[in-house]
């Protein structure tokens, strides 16, 4: 059973009828939207990095300006550059050198990861860690698919990392109710989205779109957040298509969205990709495990 301020209903009830009127759901939507917009703003430096085209001649200088203006981001950048993950013998002490060494795209994803971790620290519940694990796995897979297919698009990792931000938003604003939905471990995303709408007036993808607008995310990233459960074959947006595929693939590899039961959603790689040894499940699992260790 799920409890709400509007009363109580069971899964059986929701299958047969909507317990709330359209007006009540509309009121819930307004309340949830206000709560989402009242969440602390996403790190402004990280947002600025999302808007910089890494291929531009002045991108390196712009990145350096952003990191210099945020001591927290700068410290994490230097920490990563001098970590065992890279194994560079000489110590890197300047932001410019660190950016050259790590690369702009990895530095951009680092900033987004740091920004996301702020919201994760507000909850110690294991459910929010499931949201994080799915996001990391999707990011790793999206970036890898981009490389394998010869389309290493900018912000692929970041788009995968942030695609499920609406789930985190609902978790943080539902006044402790979202874990009850997570505990149900539903069979598919469609059922979860319908229940989310009944309880909070919006689905997690709609909640993500609200946050993307409130935080000033670029349109390309907003599409990945609002439509990551869309039909991959119907999308004409390369970035969105890869994120959609990576999201489903993450679930099939055991990194399901928090509210979906293991095996509840599977992704079938297109035949031309399924034959690629670079996309073998064992290799993908190793890539995800490695990134999970780096993200702790």
Residue frames relative to the residue before (quaternion, step in Angstrom):
aa qw qx qy qz dx dy dz
X 1.0000 0.0000 0.0000 0.0000 0.00 0.00 0.00
X 0.2194 -0.7500 0.6093 0.1346 3.52 -1.20 0.58
X 0.2460 -0.7708 0.5727 0.1315 3.56 -0.87 0.97
X 0.0182 0.7773 -0.6289 0.0019 3.55 -1.07 0.74
X 0.6405 -0.5116 0.3944 0.4153 3.55 -1.29 0.21
X 0.6504 0.5122 -0.3190 0.4614 3.59 1.24 -0.31
X 0.7337 -0.3531 0.2485 0.5247 3.59 1.24 -0.12
X 0.5140 -0.6322 0.4978 0.2974 3.53 -1.27 -0.40
X 0.1184 0.7795 -0.6132 0.0476 3.56 -1.05 0.73
X 0.4112 -0.7059 0.5270 0.2342 3.54 -1.24 0.50
X 0.6785 -0.4607 0.3687 0.4375 3.52 -1.30 0.17
X 0.6215 0.5439 -0.3459 0.4453 3.58 1.06 -0.72
X 0.6198 0.5380 -0.3390 0.4597 3.58 1.04 -0.79
X 0.7009 0.4877 -0.2872 0.4341 3.56 0.80 -1.00
X 0.6154 0.5533 -0.3560 0.4340 3.57 1.13 -0.49
X 0.7436 0.4262 -0.2181 0.4667 3.58 1.09 -0.69
X 0.8189 -0.0256 0.0723 0.5688 3.57 0.98 -0.73
X 0.4531 -0.6306 0.5398 0.3249 3.54 -1.28 0.23
X 0.3515 -0.7781 0.4757 0.2116 3.61 -0.52 1.12
X 0.7323 0.3640 -0.2267 0.5291 3.60 1.19 -0.33
X 0.5038 -0.6378 0.4885 0.3175 3.53 -1.16 0.58
X 0.6700 -0.4817 0.3706 0.4263 3.57 -1.28 0.26
X 0.6422 0.5267 -0.3220 0.4543 3.56 1.03 -0.77
X 0.6485 0.5104 -0.3167 0.4676 3.58 1.00 -0.80
X 0.6486 0.5019 -0.3169 0.4765 3.58 0.99 -0.81
X 0.6207 0.5367 -0.3369 0.4617 3.58 1.06 -0.75
X 0.6471 0.5088 -0.3140 0.4730 3.57 1.01 -0.80
X 0.6235 0.5283 -0.3289 0.4733 3.56 1.05 -0.78
X 0.6301 0.5453 -0.3300 0.4435 3.57 1.01 -0.85
X 0.6563 0.5039 -0.3112 0.4674 3.57 0.93 -0.88
X 0.6593 0.5159 -0.3105 0.4502 3.58 0.89 -0.94
X 0.6786 0.4895 -0.2900 0.4645 3.57 0.90 -0.95
X 0.6335 0.5371 -0.3316 0.4475 3.58 0.98 -0.83
X 0.6443 0.5134 -0.3179 0.4694 3.57 0.96 -0.85
X 0.6635 0.5016 -0.3105 0.4601 3.58 0.92 -0.88
X 0.6431 0.5197 -0.3256 0.4585 3.58 0.97 -0.81
X 0.6913 0.4795 -0.2765 0.4645 3.57 0.93 -0.91
X 0.6579 0.4997 -0.3094 0.4709 3.58 1.23 -0.33
X 0.4373 0.6605 -0.4823 0.3741 3.58 1.26 0.08
X 0.6127 -0.5405 0.4043 0.4110 3.62 -1.09 0.55
X 0.5573 -0.6292 0.4270 0.3336 3.57 -1.01 0.80
X 0.5456 -0.5764 0.4990 0.3480 3.53 -1.21 0.62
X 0.6373 -0.5473 0.3747 0.3923 3.58 -1.05 0.76
X 0.4271 -0.7488 0.4503 0.2325 3.57 -0.60 1.18
X 0.6079 0.5451 -0.3563 0.4543 3.57 1.10 -0.59
X 0.6474 0.5124 -0.3135 0.4690 3.56 0.99 -0.85
X 0.6347 0.5174 -0.3294 0.4701 3.61 1.01 -0.76
X 0.6297 0.5335 -0.3332 0.4558 3.57 0.96 -0.83
X 0.6502 0.5217 -0.3173 0.4522 3.58 0.96 -0.83
X 0.6159 0.5633 -0.3439 0.4302 3.58 1.11 -0.65
X 0.7117 0.4682 -0.2500 0.4601 3.57 1.14 -0.59
X 0.5990 0.5681 -0.3606 0.4342 3.60 1.26 -0.15
X 0.3369 -0.7276 0.5627 0.2010 3.58 -0.78 1.03
X 0.3878 -0.7697 0.4578 0.2182 3.57 -0.44 1.21
X 0.6302 0.5452 -0.3397 0.4361 3.60 1.21 -0.37
X 0.5236 0.6476 -0.4121 0.3696 3.61 1.22 -0.28
X 0.6097 -0.5894 0.3948 0.3536 3.55 -1.11 0.70
X 0.7559 0.3955 -0.2129 0.4764 3.57 0.99 -0.79
X 0.3516 0.7803 -0.4698 0.2163 3.59 1.28 0.11
X 0.6441 0.5365 -0.3376 0.4281 3.59 0.90 -0.88
X 0.6687 0.4951 -0.2982 0.4677 3.57 0.92 -0.90
X 0.6525 0.5088 -0.3214 0.4605 3.60 0.99 -0.80
X 0.6276 0.5241 -0.3346 0.4685 3.58 0.99 -0.81
X 0.6626 0.5109 -0.3146 0.4482 3.57 0.87 -0.93
X 0.6269 0.5406 -0.3352 0.4500 3.59 1.00 -0.77
X 0.6554 0.5138 -0.3094 0.4590 3.57 0.95 -0.90
X 0.6964 0.4682 -0.2881 0.4612 3.59 0.81 -0.95
X 0.6326 0.5307 -0.3343 0.4543 3.59 1.06 -0.69
X 0.6843 0.4972 -0.2823 0.4526 3.58 1.10 -0.67
X 0.7428 0.3145 -0.1903 0.5596 3.60 1.27 -0.22
X 0.3181 -0.7928 0.4863 0.1838 3.61 -0.13 1.24
X 0.6262 0.5490 -0.3399 0.4370 3.57 1.06 -0.72
X 0.6700 0.4791 -0.2914 0.4864 3.56 0.91 -0.91
X 0.6428 0.5347 -0.3209 0.4448 3.57 0.97 -0.87
X 0.6573 0.5165 -0.3102 0.4527 3.58 0.92 -0.89
X 0.6717 0.4856 -0.2977 0.4737 3.58 0.95 -0.85
X 0.6132 0.5479 -0.3445 0.4529 3.58 1.06 -0.71
X 0.6912 0.4641 -0.2760 0.4803 3.57 0.86 -0.93
X 0.6088 0.5502 -0.3446 0.4560 3.57 1.08 -0.71
X 0.6694 0.4865 -0.2981 0.4758 3.57 0.93 -0.88
X 0.6577 0.5306 -0.3164 0.4309 3.58 0.88 -0.92
X 0.7508 0.3700 -0.1999 0.5093 3.57 1.09 -0.69
X 0.4749 0.6871 -0.4305 0.3421 3.58 1.26 0.21
X 0.6580 -0.5186 0.3835 0.3886 3.52 -1.31 0.26
X 0.5055 0.6591 -0.4238 0.3612 3.58 1.23 -0.30
X 0.7562 0.3438 -0.1869 0.5244 3.57 1.16 -0.61
X 0.2452 -0.8363 0.4666 0.1504 3.55 1.15 -0.54
X 0.3311 0.7375 -0.5232 0.2699 3.58 1.11 0.59
X 0.4415 -0.7481 0.4310 0.2441 3.59 -0.67 1.08
X 0.7142 0.4069 -0.2542 0.5096 3.59 0.90 -0.87
X 0.4764 -0.6864 0.4640 0.2941 3.58 -0.90 0.89
X 0.2774 -0.7429 0.5902 0.1511 3.55 -1.00 0.93
X 0.0655 -0.8467 0.5278 -0.0139 3.57 -0.54 1.16
X 0.7014 0.4279 -0.2812 0.4958 3.61 1.20 -0.15
X 0.5737 -0.6060 0.4316 0.3426 3.54 -1.12 0.73
X 0.6441 0.5375 -0.3275 0.4347 3.59 0.93 -0.87
X 0.6681 0.4897 -0.2979 0.4745 3.57 0.94 -0.88
X 0.6351 0.5326 -0.3254 0.4552 3.57 1.00 -0.81
X 0.6530 0.5087 -0.3145 0.4646 3.58 0.96 -0.83
X 0.6452 0.5098 -0.3203 0.4704 3.58 0.99 -0.80
X 0.6843 0.5047 -0.2774 0.4473 3.55 0.96 -0.90
X 0.7397 0.4121 -0.2182 0.4852 3.57 0.87 -1.01
X 0.4185 -0.6845 0.4889 0.3425 3.57 1.00 -0.84
X 0.5856 -0.6281 0.3884 0.3342 3.54 -1.06 0.74
X 0.6787 0.4986 -0.3195 0.4344 3.60 0.85 -0.87
X 0.6568 0.4863 -0.3184 0.4804 3.58 0.95 -0.79
X 0.6335 0.5225 -0.3285 0.4666 3.59 1.06 -0.73
X 0.6306 0.5304 -0.3258 0.4635 3.58 1.06 -0.76
X 0.6801 0.4757 -0.2937 0.4743 3.57 0.91 -0.89
X 0.5864 0.5629 -0.3681 0.4514 3.59 1.12 -0.61
X 0.6634 0.5070 -0.3090 0.4554 3.59 0.88 -0.92
X 0.6626 0.4921 -0.3115 0.4709 3.60 0.95 -0.82
X 0.6352 0.5284 -0.3294 0.4569 3.57 1.02 -0.76
X 0.6417 0.5117 -0.3159 0.4760 3.57 1.01 -0.81
X 0.6474 0.5202 -0.3136 0.4603 3.56 0.99 -0.88
X 0.6604 0.5037 -0.3063 0.4652 3.58 0.95 -0.84
X 0.6370 0.5595 -0.3380 0.4086 3.58 0.98 -0.83
X 0.5327 0.6207 -0.4028 0.4108 3.60 1.19 -0.44
X 0.7011 0.4508 -0.2646 0.4850 3.58 0.93 -0.90
X 0.6264 0.5432 -0.3396 0.4441 3.56 1.09 -0.67
X 0.6396 0.5478 -0.3283 0.4278 3.58 1.05 -0.71
X 0.6026 0.5789 -0.3635 0.4119 3.58 1.18 -0.39
X 0.7683 0.2348 -0.1581 0.5741 3.59 1.23 -0.15
X 0.2504 -0.7735 0.5670 0.1323 3.56 -0.95 0.90
X 0.4377 0.7202 -0.4504 0.2947 3.58 1.26 0.00
X 0.5512 -0.6376 0.4282 0.3260 3.54 -1.04 0.78
X 0.5697 0.6167 -0.3879 0.3803 3.61 1.13 -0.56
X 0.6685 0.4950 -0.3208 0.4529 3.58 0.94 -0.79
X 0.5921 0.5550 -0.3682 0.4537 3.58 1.18 -0.45
X 0.5972 0.5436 -0.3595 0.4675 3.58 1.16 -0.56
X 0.6054 0.5346 -0.3466 0.4771 3.59 1.08 -0.70
X 0.6701 0.5091 -0.2849 0.4589 3.57 0.93 -0.94
X 0.6557 0.5191 -0.3149 0.4488 3.60 0.92 -0.90
X 0.6508 0.4996 -0.3153 0.4769 3.58 0.97 -0.83
X 0.6571 0.5178 -0.3134 0.4494 3.58 0.97 -0.83
X 0.6552 0.4994 -0.3112 0.4737 3.59 0.93 -0.87
X 0.6589 0.5084 -0.3156 0.4558 3.59 0.89 -0.92
X 0.6505 0.5103 -0.3170 0.4647 3.60 0.94 -0.84
X 0.6428 0.5281 -0.3198 0.4534 3.59 0.97 -0.84
X 0.6607 0.5075 -0.3021 0.4633 3.58 0.89 -0.94
X 0.6890 0.4866 -0.2781 0.4596 3.55 0.88 -0.96
X 0.6328 0.5301 -0.3363 0.4532 3.59 0.97 -0.81
X 0.6726 0.4911 -0.2996 0.4654 3.57 0.86 -0.94
X 0.6759 0.5012 -0.2948 0.4528 3.57 0.93 -0.89
X 0.6362 0.5152 -0.3279 0.4715 3.58 0.96 -0.82
X 0.6270 0.5437 -0.3337 0.4471 3.56 1.01 -0.78
X 0.6660 0.4910 -0.2958 0.4775 3.58 0.98 -0.85
X 0.6738 0.5144 -0.2963 0.4399 3.57 0.86 -0.99
X 0.7380 0.4067 -0.2237 0.4897 3.57 0.99 -0.82
X 0.5109 -0.6707 0.4086 0.3497 3.56 1.28 0.08
X 0.6285 0.4943 -0.3441 0.4922 3.58 1.22 0.54
X 0.0798 0.8264 -0.5523 0.0754 3.62 0.58 1.11
X 0.0713 -0.8577 0.5092 0.0042 3.55 0.48 1.27
X 0.5771 -0.5682 0.4499 0.3764 3.58 -1.13 0.58
X 0.8599 0.1533 -0.1805 0.4522 3.52 -1.30 0.74
X 0.2898 0.7643 -0.5332 0.2182 3.63 1.10 0.45
X 0.6680 0.4827 -0.3109 0.4734 3.58 0.82 -0.94
X 0.6712 0.5076 -0.2958 0.4521 3.57 0.89 -0.95
X 0.6366 0.5242 -0.3281 0.4608 3.59 0.99 -0.79
X 0.6559 0.4940 -0.3081 0.4804 3.56 1.00 -0.78
X 0.6485 0.5373 -0.3114 0.4403 3.55 1.00 -0.84
X 0.7808 0.3614 -0.1664 0.4818 3.58 0.94 -0.91
X 0.4366 0.7479 -0.4434 0.2312 3.61 1.22 -0.22
X 0.7634 0.3554 -0.1883 0.5054 3.62 1.06 -0.70
X 0.2467 0.8088 -0.5033 0.1781 3.56 1.17 0.53
X 0.5735 0.5977 -0.3787 0.4129 3.59 1.17 -0.47
X 0.6138 0.5336 -0.3457 0.4679 3.58 1.07 -0.69
X 0.6484 0.4972 -0.3121 0.4847 3.57 0.97 -0.85
X 0.6346 0.5424 -0.3269 0.4430 3.59 0.99 -0.81
X 0.6717 0.4738 -0.2970 0.4858 3.59 0.93 -0.87
X 0.6099 0.5560 -0.3488 0.4441 3.56 1.02 -0.76
X 0.7329 0.4501 -0.2341 0.4534 3.56 0.89 -0.98
X 0.7637 0.3775 -0.1974 0.4851 3.61 1.13 -0.53
X 0.5775 0.6372 -0.3684 0.3532 3.61 1.20 -0.15
X 0.4453 -0.7201 0.4364 0.3043 3.58 1.28 0.25
X 0.7575 -0.4222 0.2048 0.4540 3.55 0.89 0.98
X 0.5524 0.6465 -0.3852 0.3586 3.61 1.24 0.01
X 0.5888 0.6202 -0.3881 0.3436 3.61 1.01 -0.67
X 0.5998 0.5626 -0.3832 0.4205 3.66 0.96 -0.61
X 0.5914 0.5638 -0.3744 0.4385 3.60 1.14 -0.52
X 0.6379 0.4977 -0.3201 0.4929 3.57 1.07 -0.72
X 0.6314 0.5362 -0.3286 0.4538 3.58 0.97 -0.85
X 0.6559 0.5453 -0.3094 0.4203 3.57 0.97 -0.88
X 0.5948 0.5900 -0.3639 0.4070 3.60 1.16 -0.52
X 0.1392 -0.8158 0.5430 0.1422 3.59 1.14 -0.65
X 0.0429 -0.8564 0.5140 -0.0227 3.54 0.54 1.23
X 0.6126 -0.5998 0.3884 0.3376 3.53 -1.25 0.49
X 0.8256 0.0097 0.0238 0.5636 3.59 1.04 -0.65
X 0.6701 -0.5229 0.3716 0.3733 3.51 -1.33 0.38
X 0.6093 0.5819 -0.3568 0.4036 3.58 1.00 -0.78
X 0.6661 0.4893 -0.3036 0.4741 3.58 0.94 -0.88
X 0.6396 0.5274 -0.3238 0.4559 3.57 0.99 -0.83
X 0.6648 0.5099 -0.3073 0.4512 3.57 0.90 -0.90
X 0.6463 0.5202 -0.3261 0.4531 3.58 1.00 -0.78
X 0.6704 0.4817 -0.2994 0.4784 3.58 0.97 -0.85
X 0.6008 0.5533 -0.3544 0.4554 3.59 1.04 -0.74
X 0.6701 0.5005 -0.3004 0.4585 3.56 0.93 -0.89
X 0.6517 0.5078 -0.3173 0.4656 3.59 1.02 -0.73
X 0.7264 0.4508 -0.2435 0.4581 3.57 1.01 -0.79
X 0.8350 0.1678 -0.0413 0.5224 3.56 0.93 -0.91
X 0.5616 -0.6441 0.3722 0.3622 3.58 1.26 0.14
X 0.7680 0.1956 -0.1304 0.5958 3.60 1.28 -0.21
X 0.4345 -0.6367 0.5579 0.3074 3.54 -1.27 0.44
X 0.6662 -0.5005 0.3474 0.4302 3.59 -1.22 0.18
X 0.6234 0.5222 -0.3580 0.4588 3.62 1.10 -0.54
X 0.6452 0.4975 -0.3135 0.4878 3.58 1.08 -0.73
X 0.6194 0.5262 -0.3388 0.4739 3.58 1.05 -0.73
X 0.6361 0.5316 -0.3228 0.4567 3.57 1.03 -0.77
X 0.6359 0.5228 -0.3253 0.4653 3.56 1.02 -0.78
X 0.6145 0.5398 -0.3422 0.4625 3.59 1.05 -0.76
X 0.6831 0.4784 -0.2859 0.4720 3.58 0.89 -0.93
X 0.6271 0.5436 -0.3392 0.4430 3.58 0.97 -0.82
X 0.6630 0.4837 -0.2956 0.4889 3.58 1.02 -0.80
X 0.6801 0.5025 -0.2954 0.4446 3.58 0.87 -0.97
X 0.7399 0.4113 -0.2200 0.4848 3.57 1.04 -0.76
X 0.4822 -0.7110 0.4131 0.3022 3.59 1.24 -0.02
X 0.2417 0.7761 -0.5434 0.2098 3.58 1.01 0.74
X 0.5531 -0.6000 0.4456 0.3682 3.61 -1.10 0.55
X 0.6692 -0.5442 0.3362 0.3782 3.57 -1.19 0.63
X 0.6316 0.5481 -0.3438 0.4273 3.60 0.97 -0.79
X 0.6767 0.4700 -0.2867 0.4889 3.57 1.01 -0.78
X 0.6080 0.5562 -0.3524 0.4437 3.58 1.04 -0.73
X 0.6368 0.5290 -0.3341 0.4505 3.62 0.98 -0.80
X 0.6529 0.5143 -0.3161 0.4575 3.58 0.98 -0.80
X 0.6607 0.4998 -0.2944 0.4764 3.57 1.12 -0.68
X 0.7525 0.4235 -0.2216 0.4531 3.59 0.83 -0.98
X 0.8091 0.2554 -0.1120 0.5172 3.62 1.10 -0.56
X 0.3060 0.7897 -0.4967 0.1900 3.61 1.09 0.52
X 0.6702 0.4437 -0.3155 0.5045 3.59 1.25 -0.12
X 0.4128 0.7199 -0.4680 0.3039 3.59 1.21 0.26
X 0.6571 -0.4975 0.4000 0.4009 3.53 -1.37 0.10
X 0.4310 -0.7235 0.4797 0.2464 3.57 -0.56 1.19
X 0.6909 0.5010 -0.2856 0.4360 3.57 0.89 -0.94
X 0.6865 0.4924 -0.2839 0.4535 3.59 1.19 -0.48
X 0.5972 0.6010 -0.3555 0.3946 3.58 1.24 -0.28
X 0.1969 -0.7699 0.5958 0.1162 3.56 -1.01 0.84
X 0.5425 0.5734 -0.3989 0.4668 3.56 1.31 0.36
X 0.3893 -0.7603 0.4625 0.2377 3.64 -0.33 1.19
X 0.6506 0.5135 -0.3215 0.4579 3.60 0.93 -0.86
X 0.6712 0.4935 -0.2924 0.4695 3.57 0.87 -0.96
X 0.6438 0.5418 -0.3306 0.4275 3.61 0.90 -0.88
X 0.6691 0.4902 -0.3021 0.4699 3.58 0.93 -0.87
X 0.6580 0.4988 -0.3159 0.4674 3.60 0.94 -0.82
X 0.6211 0.5333 -0.3400 0.4628 3.60 1.00 -0.77
X 0.6723 0.4889 -0.2902 0.4741 3.57 0.91 -0.93
X 0.6718 0.5051 -0.2981 0.4523 3.58 0.91 -0.91
X 0.6164 0.5544 -0.3403 0.4437 3.59 1.04 -0.77
X 0.6987 0.4524 -0.2679 0.4852 3.59 0.85 -0.93
X 0.6447 0.5286 -0.3169 0.4522 3.56 1.03 -0.81
X 0.6047 0.5573 -0.3533 0.4459 3.59 1.05 -0.73
X 0.6525 0.5100 -0.3093 0.4674 3.57 0.98 -0.85
X 0.6785 0.4989 -0.2995 0.4484 3.58 0.90 -0.89
X 0.6843 0.4616 -0.2798 0.4902 3.59 1.22 -0.45
X 0.6748 -0.5268 0.2831 0.4324 3.57 1.28 0.17
X 0.6369 0.4832 -0.3364 0.4978 3.58 1.28 0.12
X 0.0151 0.8573 -0.5121 0.0507 3.53 0.67 1.20
X 0.5939 -0.4980 0.4741 0.4178 3.51 -1.31 0.29
X 0.6695 -0.5843 0.2784 0.3645 3.52 -0.99 0.94
X 0.7484 0.4186 -0.2225 0.4638 3.59 0.99 -0.81
X 0.6302 0.5417 -0.3294 0.4483 3.61 1.26 -0.11
X 0.4619 -0.6762 0.5014 0.2792 3.56 -0.94 0.92
X 0.6272 -0.5337 0.4022 0.4000 3.56 -1.16 0.58
X 0.8061 0.2010 -0.1807 0.5265 3.55 -0.78 1.03
X 0.4693 0.7134 -0.4196 0.3080 3.55 1.28 0.01
X 0.7823 0.1032 -0.0754 0.6096 3.56 1.20 -0.38
X 0.0673 -0.8138 0.5773 0.0055 3.56 -0.70 1.02
X 0.2333 -0.7492 0.6035 0.1418 3.51 -1.26 0.49
X 0.1925 -0.7665 0.6040 0.1030 3.54 -0.87 0.95
X 0.3702 -0.7299 0.5285 0.2257 3.55 -0.66 1.08
X 0.5560 -0.5727 0.4668 0.3809 3.59 -1.06 0.62
X 0.6587 -0.5560 0.3252 0.3889 3.61 -1.03 0.74
X 0.6707 0.5076 -0.3160 0.4390 3.59 0.92 -0.81
X 0.6879 0.4456 -0.2819 0.4988 3.58 1.16 -0.53
X 0.6100 0.5826 -0.3508 0.4067 3.58 1.04 -0.75
X 0.6794 0.4882 -0.2883 0.4658 3.59 1.14 -0.57
X 0.5536 0.6318 -0.3956 0.3711 3.58 1.20 -0.21
X 0.4285 -0.7147 0.4824 0.2699 3.63 -0.69 1.00
X 0.5957 0.5814 -0.3663 0.4158 3.61 1.16 -0.50
X 0.7211 0.3980 -0.2341 0.5166 3.58 1.29 -0.31
X 0.2867 0.7550 -0.5294 0.2598 3.57 1.17 0.55
X 0.5935 -0.6165 0.3774 0.3540 3.63 -0.89 0.88
X 0.6443 0.5325 -0.3371 0.4331 3.60 0.94 -0.81
X 0.6553 0.5031 -0.3060 0.4731 3.58 0.99 -0.84
X 0.6560 0.5136 -0.3102 0.4579 3.57 0.94 -0.88
X 0.6285 0.5290 -0.3331 0.4629 3.58 1.02 -0.77
X 0.6500 0.5171 -0.3181 0.4571 3.58 0.97 -0.83
X 0.6420 0.5276 -0.3207 0.4547 3.59 0.98 -0.84
X 0.6703 0.4964 -0.2940 0.4668 3.56 0.95 -0.91
X 0.6488 0.5279 -0.3168 0.4472 3.58 0.92 -0.92
X 0.6462 0.5250 -0.3127 0.4572 3.57 0.98 -0.86
X 0.6874 0.4749 -0.2841 0.4704 3.58 0.90 -0.92
X 0.5987 0.5573 -0.3621 0.4470 3.58 1.07 -0.70
X 0.6517 0.5189 -0.3125 0.4566 3.58 0.98 -0.86
X 0.6742 0.4954 -0.2898 0.4647 3.60 1.00 -0.81
X 0.6952 0.5004 -0.2657 0.4424 3.58 1.16 -0.61
X 0.5222 0.6481 -0.4232 0.3581 3.60 1.19 -0.05
